[in-house]
Every structure is written in C-alpha cells, then in structure tokens.
C-alpha cells in the first residue's frame, strides 16, 4: 500500500501534497458534512460538535498539504 492509498484513524497518510483526486474526495466529504450539520437540530450539540470537528480537520488537511497540480 502506498502512502497516498492508506487511511489511518480516519486521516490520510502522507505529509506531502495531496493529489487532485484526494482533494476532490476531501471536498466531497466537507460538502456532505455541511449538509448534515445544516439538518441537525440545535439541540443535537454533541453530534454537531463531532461533525464540525471532522469538517475542521479536513479543512486543515487541505490547508496544510495543498494540492499537486495536474501534469499534462
């Protein structure tokens, strides 16, 4: 298994830049989390915090790793 294929504890392995495919995957997960968060009632505090923490983690991953440009 290569660094880019592995997932450990919900986090992608590898400290280098992510591929465009990984970027789209992370962006898709962020969009799904936004939808879930929007539909959660305000009273679901713990669930909301959990989903928001996951979303923040993904946003930090994008910010810290960046994206490898496509090679044509």
Secondary structure as UniProt FT lines:
FT   TURN            3..5
FT   STRAND          7..8
FT   TURN            9..10
FT   STRAND          11..12
FT   HELIX           20..39
FT   TURN            42..43
FT   HELIX           45..65
//
